[in-house]
Amino acid sequence: MKIGPLPKDLDLRGLAARGVMIKGTASIQALPRLRGAGIGLEGQAVAEFHFSLDEEARYIVETQVEATLTMTCQRCLQEMDLPLVAGSRMACVWSDSDAVALPGWLEPLMVGETADLNEIAEEEMLLAVPVSATHEEDCLTEQRLYPPAPEREPGVAPEPGVKSPFAVLEKLRT
């Protein structure tokens, strides 16, 4: 089954009342907040949305987003790929007081008359990105190409002819 881009301007209440499932893709061009955060996208993100009504007639949106993000490793500062699977169960709300009244197992989804599924998928991805993304494997191998200076025994003077990098500071003391 071929899936197309996620639709915009949807009435989530109507979808929930009918129990609709929508699956689609989002490209990096449709995700401006992700781009603004310096995060790229390898290929396209795939998002799946299940709309339903719960026992208390709340409009429920269950999401699952799968993507491979490209971002900078915070350890080695090289580009890295981050496989991401994120999802949540949300209830549509129209005011802050509605959001406060939700049970703890439901996240509030502030909506208007219509909603853009790209924005909801983008929010899921932004919430799932780690604060400090790093490679899973040890990415400091380049730094190990330059081994640290050999340790000297305490009290042993440095080799003659080798200038200390702190010699300039000695002049400031006098």
C-alpha positions as CSV (number, residue, x, y, z in Angstrom):
1,M,0.0,0.0,0.0
2,K,1.4,3.4,-1.0
3,I,1.0,6.2,1.5
4,G,1.1,9.8,0.6
5,P,1.8,13.1,2.5
6,L,0.0,13.8,5.7
7,P,-3.2,15.9,5.2
8,K,-3.7,19.4,6.5
9,D,-6.8,21.2,7.8
10,L,-8.7,18.1,9.1
11,D,-11.6,18.1,11.5
12,L,-10.3,15.9,14.3
13,R,-13.7,15.6,16.0
14,G,-15.3,14.2,12.8
15,L,-12.4,11.7,12.4
16,A,-12.7,10.6,16.0
17,A,-16.5,10.2,15.8
18,R,-16.0,7.9,12.8
19,G,-13.0,6.0,14.2
20,V,-10.7,6.8,11.3
21,M,-7.0,5.7,10.9
22,I,-4.7,7.8,8.8
23,K,-1.1,6.9,7.8
24,G,1.1,9.2,5.8
25,T,4.6,10.7,5.3
26,A,6.1,14.0,6.2
27,S,9.2,15.5,4.4
28,I,11.6,17.9,6.1
29,Q,10.0,20.8,4.1
30,A,6.7,20.2,6.0
31,L,8.5,20.3,9.4
32,P,9.8,23.9,9.9
33,R,10.3,23.7,13.6
34,L,12.5,20.6,13.2
35,R,14.6,22.4,10.6
36,G,14.8,25.4,12.9
37,A,16.2,23.2,15.7
38,G,19.1,22.2,13.4
39,I,17.7,18.7,12.9
40,G,17.5,17.0,9.5
41,L,15.5,14.1,8.2
42,E,16.8,11.0,6.4
43,G,14.2,10.3,3.8
44,Q,10.7,10.9,5.2
45,A,9.0,10.4,8.5
46,V,6.1,8.0,8.6
47,A,3.2,8.8,11.0
48,E,0.1,6.9,11.9
49,F,-2.9,8.4,13.6
50,H,-5.8,6.5,15.2
51,F,-8.9,8.7,16.0
52,S,-11.6,7.5,18.4
53,L,-14.0,8.5,21.1
54,D,-13.5,7.2,24.7
55,E,-16.1,6.2,27.3
56,E,-16.5,9.9,28.4
57,A,-16.9,11.1,24.8
58,R,-13.4,12.7,24.6
59,Y,-11.9,12.9,21.2
60,I,-8.8,10.7,21.3
61,V,-5.8,10.8,19.0
62,E,-3.2,8.0,19.2
63,T,0.0,8.7,17.3
64,Q,3.1,6.8,16.3
65,V,5.9,8.4,14.3
66,E,8.9,6.7,12.9
67,A,11.8,8.6,11.4
68,T,15.6,8.7,11.1
69,L,16.8,12.2,12.2
70,T,20.1,13.6,11.2
71,M,21.8,15.8,13.8
72,T,25.1,16.7,15.4
73,C,26.6,14.4,18.0
74,Q,27.3,16.4,21.1
75,R,30.4,14.3,21.9
76,C,32.4,14.4,18.6
77,L,30.4,17.2,16.8
78,Q,30.1,15.1,13.7
79,E,26.8,14.4,11.9
80,M,24.9,11.3,13.1
81,D,21.7,9.5,12.3
82,L,19.2,8.9,15.2
83,P,16.5,6.3,14.6
84,L,13.3,7.5,16.3
85,V,10.0,5.9,17.2
86,A,7.7,8.1,19.2
87,G,4.1,8.0,20.1
88,S,1.5,9.1,22.5
89,R,-2.2,9.1,23.4
90,M,-3.8,12.5,23.4
91,A,-7.2,14.0,23.9
92,C,-8.4,17.0,21.9
93,V,-8.9,20.1,24.1
94,W,-10.0,23.6,23.2
95,S,-8.9,25.5,26.4
96,D,-6.4,25.3,29.3
97,S,-9.2,24.4,31.7
98,D,-10.1,21.4,29.5
99,A,-6.4,20.3,29.5
100,V,-6.2,20.5,33.3
101,A,-9.3,18.3,33.7
102,L,-7.8,15.4,31.7
103,P,-6.6,12.2,33.5
104,G,-2.9,11.8,33.8
105,W,-2.7,9.0,31.2
106,L,-3.9,11.4,28.5
107,E,-1.8,14.2,27.0
108,P,-3.7,17.4,25.9
109,L,-3.8,18.3,22.2
110,M,-4.8,21.9,21.8
111,V,-6.8,22.2,18.6
112,G,-9.0,24.6,16.8
113,E,-11.6,23.8,14.2
114,T,-9.1,22.1,12.0
115,A,-5.6,20.6,12.6
116,D,-2.5,19.9,10.5
117,L,-1.2,16.3,11.1
118,N,2.3,17.5,10.1
119,E,2.4,19.8,13.1
120,I,1.3,17.0,15.4
121,A,3.9,14.6,14.0
122,E,6.6,17.3,14.3
123,E,5.7,17.9,17.9
124,E,6.0,14.2,18.7
125,M,9.5,14.1,17.1
126,L,10.7,17.2,18.9
127,L,9.5,15.8,22.3
128,A,11.3,12.5,21.6
129,V,14.7,14.0,20.6
130,P,17.2,13.5,23.4
131,V,18.6,16.6,25.1
132,S,22.2,15.7,24.2
133,A,22.3,13.3,21.3
134,T,25.5,11.2,21.0
135,H,26.6,8.2,18.9
136,E,25.8,4.9,20.4
137,E,29.3,3.6,19.7
138,D,32.4,5.3,21.0
139,C,32.9,8.3,18.7
140,L,36.1,9.7,20.3
141,T,38.5,7.5,18.3
142,E,39.9,10.5,16.4
143,Q,40.8,12.1,19.8
144,R,42.7,8.9,20.7
145,L,44.9,9.3,17.6
146,Y,46.8,11.9,19.7
147,P,47.6,10.2,22.9
148,P,48.0,12.3,26.0
149,A,51.4,13.5,27.1
150,P,53.3,10.9,29.1
151,E,52.9,11.3,32.8
152,R,55.9,12.3,34.9
153,E,56.6,11.3,38.4
154,P,55.8,14.0,41.0
155,G,58.9,16.1,41.9
156,V,60.8,15.3,38.7
157,A,61.8,18.3,36.7
158,P,60.9,18.5,33.0
159,E,63.4,17.7,30.4
160,P,65.9,20.5,29.7
161,G,65.1,22.6,26.7
162,V,61.4,21.9,27.0
163,K,59.5,25.1,27.7
164,S,56.5,25.0,30.0
165,P,53.3,26.3,28.5
166,F,52.8,28.2,31.8
167,A,56.2,30.0,31.6
168,V,54.4,33.2,30.4
169,L,52.4,33.2,33.6
170,E,55.6,33.4,35.7
171,K,56.3,36.8,34.3
172,L,52.9,38.0,35.5
173,R,53.7,37.0,39.1
174,T,56.6,39.5,39.3
